Amino acid sequence: MACSVRQYISDNPYCISSLSITQYELRIRPMSKQHTAIFREACPEPPFWAVTFESPHPPAPGCFVLADFGGPLREALFPAATNATGFTAMLLPRHPATHLLPGAQVDLLGPFGRGFRVGAVSRLLLVAEAALLPPLLPLLEAAPAVALALEAPTRARLPAPERIPPAVELHLITQDGSAGLLGTLEQTHEGQASLAELLAWAECVCFSCESARYPALAAQMRAARLHPAPDFAQALVQVAMPCGVGACEICRVQTQRGEQHACTHGPVFDILDF
Amino acid sequence: MLLFRLFAFSLIRMIELAPNHKYGLPLPAPVMPAAGVFGYGDEYRDLVDYTCLGALVTNPVSLHPRRAAHPPRIAAHREHLIVHTGLANPGLRAVLREHRASWERLPIPVIVHLIATTPAETAALCEQLSGARGVGGVELGLSEGVAARQAVALLEAAREGDLPVIVRVPFSRVETLALPLAQAGADAFTLTAPPRAVLPAGLSSDAPDTRLYMRGRLYSTAAFPQLLNVLARWARRLDVPVIACGGVTSVEDALACLELGAAAIQVDALLWRDPALIERVARGLAAPVVPAL
């Protein structure tokens, strides 16, 4: 009995896969991406609820974790704020996570994906639809000068003003004109491109909108900047991502480089890919 | 020493999935992922210990690239999932280019799930795969509407290659396809492909009062009793090994499939929520071999 089970298998001539198993375990298999987060608190931040988790591996801005809240699918959580001990995600009211008790355990997979890559820039522009703003919130203080162009159907759908730091230059666009400019991100009521001046000002731009709008926004970007550097303008794609590892083929998005997986090639893409 | 040997043998015993094939398809364990849920190679390497699996069944692969279906591609309702991806894949040539190296490194054989509509396509796919290291067999996916004669022609074309051919039979076509395909020389069967079903898929963006419905493959625990029904009827009537597929969520489920005559188990899309499920089932099936002290 001096040898181990693994040694026994290695010595066994009938075990055709023994050597490859050993090699695979020793050389290839990295650490697991499954871990447990602890639910800490949920507070209303209209129109969302801010839900905070303690987690050993908080996702970076634009990356995501897949949380198991008991449904048939895991749910992608993007961080709205992160620190060394965990992260906060913005969820819709009546989401199951808002009913958890402090200390409850939530099974997480991840972090997954390719997040925002904002280097040492001094002028950062964030562009979002109000409903898809939360993944951009960690970037509100990522540069000395930050501008946020925010579109909502109406004033009531805008986030709470205290969520936006006072240093952030806010440009509001509402589709009914109840706050800020009347129009959309692509075009104001006066027929002007809403973002033209801001795009010329920025050193880096991060978008969070419905992915169907990205081709039009990319065209606006091309009009404002002749030869932007790679990753000058990055766009977050929020689609269903059931597996997180590029296995299920459900999160495929059409880009200029062909179809790509939002969960592994993205979910943050260069907007010029659209 | 006896216990030690029994335990070691539980780790190394082989399941032969293609006993009638010249090369055979020995698997180190009776558990594998179903086609379409686990990717093409080591996508799940950070979440699943591949060494406890019997094989890797790839996502569906066609001869030419296929684009994804228009969204929505998934709908969830209670514990049911409907998936309609359009069987998007980059085509076999690109799959081989990208994943051949990882297949060679994997400690388990790869079973490539093929989709083809003509015998010529099937033969071309099998020809490209012949000699690919790490590939142990092919699983031929059949569409719901395929006629028995056409299915047999596809199988015969696949058998022209060197690799063992497993046929995945559509849920609604077992009665009409299983026996003709067994007689035509299928090395094994996967029973069954996910049944087709319809679920609500949200509201239309054009007309917000209109509810959309989505048709696609059903993944659900509700498929499990139907799987047992199919196994009870067919597993022992077919002279070749049967792989059970549909709604397996526990070791007990897998044992029930084996007791009804299945030789191996495929775990389907339920592992997206719980990737450890496939490992638990595999380790749970290996465990009974170790005698209680």
Interface residues (C-beta under 8 A of the other chain):
Chain A: M1 V5 Y8 I9 N12 Y14 C15 I16 S17 S18 S20 I21 Q23 Y24 E25 I28 R29 P30 M31 S32 K33 Q34 D68 G71 P72 L73 R74 L109 V239 A240 P242 C243 V245 G246 A247 C248 E249 I250 R252 E259
Chain B: M1 F4 R5 F7 A8 L11 I12 M14 P26 P28 G36 V37 F38 G39 D42 E43 Y44 R45 D46 L47 D49 Y50 T51 N59 R67 A68 P71 P72 R73 I74 A76 H77 R78 E79 H80 L81 V83 T85 A88 N89 R105 L106 P107 I108 S220 A269 W272 R273 D274 P275 A276
